[in-house]
Amino acid sequence: MQEKTFERNARLEGEIRSVLSDLLRLEVNDPRLADVTVSTIRLSPDRSKARVYFSVIGDEERERQAGDGFNAAAPFMRRHLGQRMRLRVVPSLEFFRDTSYEYGDRMERLFDRLSDEGLLPSPETGSENPEEDA
């Protein structure tokens, strides 16, 4: 049963992301939300809340503006989400900046620095026997 719930939530998250992305692109006319991308949706287990993660290029002020734009557009977006998806319970929308790209970039720079300092093995010097690496 748990697996079916997970699969259903994953499918719903994808559909919600698609609908919200379309709304942003075609119907929301708030300049604070220009060039903002919905990257991920995470539904609560009871599907009453949806965490909407978004990406925006810019500084902290641009991030704040996008957050304010989402908060202002939330009722509109939730209403249209309910109309388009015909959900029994339309989740409330909570908006968060997606920082995974920045985290990945920071990790890549760290690995590059460790590699440059000789603290990581290079792919060429790895062992020939994969069992030795385990």
Secondary structure, DSSP 4 states (H G I P E B T S, - for coil): -HHHHHHHHHHHHHHHHHHHHHHHHHT---GGGTT-EEEEEEE-TTSSEEEEEEE--S-HHHHHHHHHHHHHHHHHHHHHHHHHH--SSPPEEEEEE--HHHHHHHHHHHHHHHHHTT-S--GGGS-S-HHHH-
